Amino acid sequence: MKKSLLTAGLALSVTLVLTGCGQAESEGLKTLAEIEKQYPAVIKHDGDVIEGGILKIGVVSDSGFKGIFNPFFYTDGVDHACMGGLMDGAFPVDENFKSILDSDETPINIHVDADKMEVTYKINPKFKWSDGSNVTTDDIIKTYEIVANPTFIQAAQSPRFSSDMYIIQGINDYNEGKADKISGLEKISDSEMKIHLTEMNPGVYYGGPFASAFVQAKSLEGVPMDKILESDAFRKNPPSYGPFVIDSIVSGERVSYKPNPYYYKGAPKVAGVEVQIIPSSQSVASIKSGSHHLYRSVGSDVFDQIKDLKNISIGVQPDLYLAYMGFNQGTWDEKNNVVVTNPDAKMNNVALKKALAHAIDNKTLGEKFYSGLRFPATSPIAPVFTDYFDPSNKGIPFDPEAAKKLLDEAGYKDVDGDGFREDPKGEQLVLHLGMMAGGEISEPLSQYYLDSWKNIGIKAELTDGRLLEFNDFYDRVQANDPGIDVYMAAFGLASDPNPTGLWGAHEPFNLGRYTSEKLESSLQALSSPEALDPKKEKELYREFDKVFAEELPAVPMMNRVDFAVVNKAVKYYDARNVSPDHWDLSKIELTSDAPKAE
């Protein structure tokens, strides 16, 4: 859940930019292999390391952070970018994104007993909060009691209680008010506990059913469930078991961190961290001038403007990311935690959804607007999950004539001769497109979508006649605002490849509010015991892919290569998602307190 033109010339005409869908004219690299070879993810710079120094991180965003500083309960990518690698790190993963098991070197030793359907946590005695107290099983249990509490869920509009968690014994009874405690969470001691499950599935090994980070129970004593998200423990003085802890906050703009002296891996190398929000329009100038050591969320559309700068290095890797076209197809029933699909919704028509997708040339968009760092997504499963991604799935290709034929056959025809199609009932059809503001690229890109749909006879216009601010956009999409029919959004994907959390019937992140018996059945199969067989699991993923393509809850638009922008005053940086160093900024060392300028 996650931008400026490449050159001034591109602003002249989006139509000209996208003419010709064959040979790429972008200076961007042609293949992922070439990109990775030229911009390796592990970055090393020359220079002698200084003692201490303040690590400066720039987060590119046209909206300020909301300021929910908990690595599990945050709700948007800006907050995460402001604390990732600083306050988290309870569950390291291996090169396949699976949880590291049976290790005394990790913060929590995880042991899975598949026969008994239970998971045992043993907390490392070195794993401590920033006040010097140990992380305890009470902290872990309190986290689950918050996330599944209906009062908290309603007050916080929290999407964190998902169907993945339903396999924890007693969590549904707790959520429904039938029990005061979660029976499946068995406390053995302050440092050991068991999680009893109702069944085993592959997600257990990826951490899918479990909280990925914790609260400190004692910091929330006396705080009502409906006030937790606004508490000092989340907003002002959040405790941390990561390498750093928040020292001061300038609301929406800047966060300063100091070292956590009790970090289980030892004291960080730098004396502190400053994280600052940078508007996208200023990102290139900031990188050139060397105002920060690291940059996060830099738009790939500015890649060509920064790739040859002498004061930085760029490291790339395939990203856990999916940009998609979403549709307003129902509502969310808060009381029952379930999607309610409206069969009569304007957008609940597969032919219409598929036609809109056929009208968009994502290949050329990726080449022209994003320097070849984005490419067409053919499936809701990201290619980074090589065991589950189906390369034979070609997705919905750019084909305006196929779009027109689909619309004709579905009864979308121009009845009154104004050049635009009416709906199958002969009534006027106008689609309202929700898109986020952000940099120079958003405006021409939105106009391209509108023009592409006009080309197949579909009248569309921007919601409220303008681009929407980031937080306003997601608030309205989440509320299923009737002023938005179709929207362009993105997900930062979890390390668990199971897509149920995004498309399931009981998932708040299912923002389009589409479900069906067939889709839900295909998703449930991915979390079934039979999916523990690798061969069968792959078959089940193929079946889900097929159902998704048939019903189109949403349209996968683009996957991307993620890239880190690292100033040459940083001695070493590892940009790989599966590397422990990527999520542990305690090891960062500087060769200069002041970042280098171009």
N, C-alpha and C positions, 0 to 999 in steps of 0.2 A: 504494500500500500504505500506507491513510490514511483529556462532551457533556452537559448539564443541561436540565431541562425549561423550557419557556417561562414557565409560571406555576405557582404551587403548586397551582392548581385542576386542572391537567392530571394531577397525580399521583393524584388521587382515583380515576380510572377510565379505563383505556385504552379500554375499550369505548365509554364516553361520548364520548371524544375523537374516535373514528373513525366515529361514527354519521353517516349522511348523506354521500353522496359527490358531491353536486352543488355547490351554491353554497359557495364557500370563506368561512369565518367568520374566518380569520386576518387580523390587521392587516397581514400581509406584502403586498408589492406583487404585482400580478397578472401582469405580463408582464416578460420579460427587458428589453425596450426601456424600460419604465417604471423598472425598477431601475437600469439604466445611466444614464438621464437624471437621476435623483435623486441617485445616488451615483457621479459620474464617477470614472474610474480615475486621472486625473491630479489630484493634490491640491496646492494651494498655500495657504500660510498667511501672515498678516501678521506683522510683527515684524522687528527688525534682527537680522542674523546675528551670532552670537558667534564668536570665534576658538577653534577646537578644540572641547572638550567631549567627553564620553563618550556615545556612542550606546548606549542600553539597549534590548535586544530580549528580549521575553518569548515563549517557545515553550510553548504550552499542550499539556501531555501528562501523562497519569497514569502514565507510565513514564519512567525516566531514559534518557538517550541511551546507546547502546552504546559510542560513542567510537571509531568507525572514521572518522578524519578524512582521507578522500581523496574528492574529488568524483566519482570513477568507481567506486570499490570499496566505498562505503558500502552497507549492506544494508537500512536501514529509513528511513522518512520522518522520524523524530525526529532522527537524525544529519544528514540533509540539511537540515532546518530550522535546525539549529545552525550550518551553514556556508555555506548558499546565498547567493551574492552577496558572499561574503567571501574565498573561496579559489579560486574557479573563474573561468570566462569565456574559455576558449580559442577557442570557436566561436560567435560571434554569429549570430543568424538574422534573416531578413527578416519582413515582415508575414504571410507564408504559412508560417512555420516552416521555411523552407528555409535551408540554409547560405548565408552570403554568400560569393560566389566572386570571385576575381580582384581582391582589394582589398589594397592595401598599408597600409591603416589598421587592419586586423584583426590579432590576434596571429599568425595563420598565414594566409598567402595560399594559398588553395585553388584549384587549376586542375584541371578535369575534362576529359580528352580521351576522349570517348565512343568514337571510332573505334579508338583504341589500347587502350581499356579500362584506363586508368590515371589515377590521381589524384596530382597533384604538390603537395607541401607546401613552402612557403618560409617559414621562421620569421622573424618580424620581429626585427631586432636589439635592439629595445627590450623584447622579451618576456623577462623575467628572473625567476629564482627569488628568494625573499626573502633569500638569502645573497649576492645580487649576481651569481651565475653565470647564464649564458644557458640558456634552455630549448633543448635540443638534440634532434637526431634520435635520439640514443642513448636519451633519455628516452622518446620515443614508441615506439621499437622494444622497449624493456624492458617497457613497459606491455602490449604485445601478447604478449610472451613470458611474462608472468605470467598474464594473463587466460586464455590457451589452454593453460596448463601443467596436465596432469592431476593432478600432486601438489598444486599450489595449489588446484585446483578441489575436490578431495576434502577437503583439510584445512580449507579455508575455507568449504566448502559454498556456494561462490560460484555465483550464477546469471548472471554477466556474460558467459560464453562462450555465445553464442547462435547460432542458425542464420543470422542476418543476416550474421555474419562469414565464413561458409563461402565467399563469393565472393572472399575474399582468397587469392591463389595460395599454396599450400603450408601454409596454417594448419591444415588437417585432418591433413596428414602430421605436422606438429609436434605437434599434440594427441595423435596416436596413437603417438607415439614413433618415427616413421619418419625424422625429421629433427631435427637439433639447432637449426636456425634456420628462420625463416619465409621461404621463398624469395621471396614476393611483396613483401617490404619491402626496397626497394633504397635503401641509404644513398649519397647523392651527396657530401654534405659534412655538417659539423656542423649546418648550417642548411637543408639541402635534401634531400628524399627523394621517392621515388615509391612508390605502392602499386599493385601490378599486380593486376588483377581477372580472374576467370574469365569474367565476364559483366557486362553493365550492367543496372541496374534502377532504378526511381524512387527507391528508398531511398538511393542514392548521393548524391542531391541534398539529402536530409534529414539526412545523416550517420548513417543507420541502421546500416550495416555497420561503423562506425568507433568507436574509443574516443573518448568525449566529453571526457575529461580524462586527465592523465598522472601518472606517478610521476617522482620525480627518481632517475635510475639510480644515481648515486654514493651516495645516502643508503641504498641497499639493498645495497651491496657486501658480500658475505660472508654475507648473510641467506639461509638455505635457503628453498626455495619453501613448505614447510609451516609456516614461521614468519613469513611476511611480514605476515599480518594482525595479528599480535601485536607487530610491530616498533615501535621508537621512531618510525620515519618515518611510521607510521600512527596511533600511540597517544599519544605524548608530545611529540615535536618535529616535527610534519609540516611539510615545506617547502610554500611557497605561491607561486603566481604571480598570485594575485588581489590585491585592494587591501589585504588585511590578512593577518596571520600570527598563529598562536596564541601567546599569551604565557604563559598558565597554565590549568590544568584542575582543576576539582573534580569528580571522577568522578561521572558521571550527573546532575550538578546544574548546573554553571556552566562557561562557557568565556570567557576574556578574550582579546581580540585587541589587537594593536598594529599601527600602519600598516606596510605593506610599502614601505620607502623606494625600492624598485626597480620599483614597479608601472609598467607601460608607459604608462599614461595620466597619470601624475603622482601626487604625494602625495595621499592622501585628505584631505577637508576636516575630519573630526573627528579627535581625538587618540587614539581607541581605541573599542572595542566590547565590551560585556559582554552575553553571551547567558545567559539563565537559564531553567530549566524551571519552569513554573507549573502546579500541579494544576488540572484543569478546574473543580473546585468553587470555586477562588479566582479564576478568570479575570475575572469581572464586577467583583469588589471591587478587583482589581488595576487594571483599566482605569479605574474610577471614581477611584481614589486617585491615578492618574498615576504608577505605579511604573516604567513603561517608555515609551520613545518609539514603538516599533513592536511589534506583536504578530503572531505567526504561529500558524497552526493553530487559530484561535479557532473553536469550534463554532458552526455556523449556528443551532443551537437557542437560543443566547443573544442572537441578533440583536435581538429586540424589547426586550431589557433594556438594550442599549447604543446603539441607533440614534439616540436623542435626546440623548445626553450632549453637553454643551457643550465638553468639553475634548478631544474627538477629532473626526476626520473619517473617513468610511468610503468606500473606493473599491472598486468591483466590476468583475468581468469574467467571461466564461464560462471555466470551469476545464477543465484537462486532467485529467479525473477520471471514474472509473467505479466506482460501488458495485454489487456483484453478489452473487448467491446462488451459492455454490460447492458442489460435491458431491464426496465422496470416492469416486473411481471407479477407482483403480489405485495404482501405485507408480512411483517414479523409479529407473531403472537407472543408478547412478552410473558404473559401469565403461564403459558404452556411450553415456552421455549421451542417454538416450531414455526417453520415457514408455511405461509398460507398463500398458495398460488391462485391467481385469478385467471380462470380459463378464458375469460372475455377481455383480458388486458390487451391493449392496442398492440403490444410487442410480443404477445404470446402466439406467434405465428412463425413456424419454422421457415417457410418460404421467404417471408419478409426479412427475417434475421439473416438468412443465408445470402439473400440478394444484396443486402447492405455490405456483407463481407466480400462478396465477389466484386463489388465496385471499388474496393480499396487495393492499391498496389503497395503492399507492405515491403516487398523486396526493394523497390526503388526508393521508398521512404527511408528504409534503413541505410541505403547507400548514400542518398543525397543529404538527408537531414542529420544522420548520425554517423557519418564517416565509415560506414560498413560495420559498426560495432553493435548494431541491432540487425536481426534477421527474422524472417517470417516464422511465427510460432504455428506449428501444425497440430498441436495437441495440448491439453491442459497439463500434461506431464512434461516437465522441463528436460531438455536433452542432457543436462548434467547428471540426471539419474539414468545412467547407461543401461542398467539392468531392467529398467521398466519402460523407457522411452521406445516407441515403435518407429524406426526410421522409414518404414514402408507407408506410414500415414502421411499423405501429402497435403492434408488440410484443405482449406478452401482457396483455390488459386484466384489470382486476379483475372476476371473474365466478365466484363460488363454485358456482353451479349447473353451469357448464361444467366446473369442477374435479371435481364429484361424478360427472358423466356420464363424464368421462375415466377416472376410477378404476373406475367400474362396468364399463366396456367392457374395461379392462385386467385385470380379475379381482381387483381389490382390494375385497373385500367383508367385511362384518361377519358372520363365521361363527358366533361364539359369543354374539351378542346383547349384548355389553358396551358397545356404542356406538362401538367403534373397529374399523377395518378390519384384516383380516389380509392377508398378501401373497398373490399368485396361487397359491401352493402351500398356502394355508390355514394358514400358520404365523403366529405373533404378529409384528406389525410395530411396532417402536418406533424412532423417529428421534431421534438425539442431535444437538442443535443447539449448535454452537460459536459463541460471541459474546464480543466483548471488553468488559471493564469500562471505565468512563470516564464520570464525571459522573452526574447524576440520570436522564438519559434512557435509559440502556442497559437498566436493569431493566424499566421499563414497556414499552419497545420489544420486548424479548425476550419478555415475557409476551404482547404482542399477536401476535407470530408464532405462539407456541404455541397461543393461543386461536383464531387464524384457521385453523390446521390442524386443531384439534379440531373446528371447525365443519364441516369436510368429512370428518370421520371418521378423521383421521390422528392417532395418539398420538405426541407428541413431548415431549422434556424436555431441559433444558440438560445439556451435557456436565459430568459431575462434580456436577451439581446447582447450578452457580454460573456466574457470568460469569468469564472468564479474563483475566488480566493480559496486556497487549499483547504482550510478547516471548514469553511462554508460549504464547499463542494462535498466533502465526505459526510458532513452533518446531514446534508439534504439527500444524498444518495442513501445513507443509512436509514433515514426516515421515510424512504420511498416517496419523496416529494412528487406529486403529480405533474409538476412543472418540468420534470426530467423524464424523457421516454427512453433515451439511449445515452450512454456515457462512456467515456474513455478513461480507464483507470488501470492500476497495476497492483500486483501483490508481490511482496517479498516472501518467498516460499520458505517453509520450515525444512529442517534437515531430514524429516520423515517424508518420504515421497508420497505417502497416502494422501490423496486430495480431498478426503471426506470433510476436512475442516473448512473447505472453501465452497463445497457444492452440496453438502448434506442437508437433509430436511430439518435437522435440529441445530444448525450452525448459524450463529449471528453474522459470521463473515460471508454467508451466502447472501450478498447484498441485492442480487437480482430477484431473490425470493422465488426461484423456480425449483420445483421438485416434481417427481412423478414416481409411481410405484416401481417402474423399470429402472430408473436412474438410481433410486435409493437402494434397490436390491443389488445393483452392480457395485455400489459403494460399500454396502455392508459385507459383500463377499470379500472385499479387500482386507477387511478386519476380522475375517472368520478364521477358525483354527485350520481349515484346509489350506489357507494361504501360507501357512508355515512351510509347506512343500514348495521349494523354489520354482519348480517347473509349473506347478499348478498356479502359483502366484503370478507368474508371467502371463499365463493364459487369462487370468482374471483381470489383469491390467489391460490386456488387449480388448476384452469384452467391455470394460468400462469405457475405453477409448471409442469403441464402436457406438455405444449407447449415447455418449456425449455428442458425437458427431451427428447422430440421428435427431436428437432433441434440441441441441444447441442452447443450453442454459445461458451460455455466453459464447463469444467468439474469441479464441486465442489469437492475438495480433502479432506480438513480437516477443522473442527472447533476446537476451543481450549479453555482451561481454562487460563485466564490471572492471573498472580500472581505478587504481589508486594513484593519486598524485602526491609525490613525496619530494620535499625539498632536499637539496643536497647537503643541508646541515644535519640531516638525520643519518646516523651511521649505518643502520641496518633496519630493514622492514620486510616482513613476510605478508604478502597480500592474499595468500591462499586461504580459502574458507575452511579447509580441513586441517590447517596448521594450528597447533596450540598457540604459536607466537602471534597469529593474527588477532586472537581474542585476548591477548595478554600484553598490555602496553607497559607492564612493569620492566620489560627488557629493552625498551627504547632508550637509546643513548644519542646524545647530540655532539656535534663537533663545533657548534657555535650556538650561543643563546639566541642570537639574531638569525632568522632564516636568510638564505642567500637571495639576492636580487638578480634579475636577468642581466 
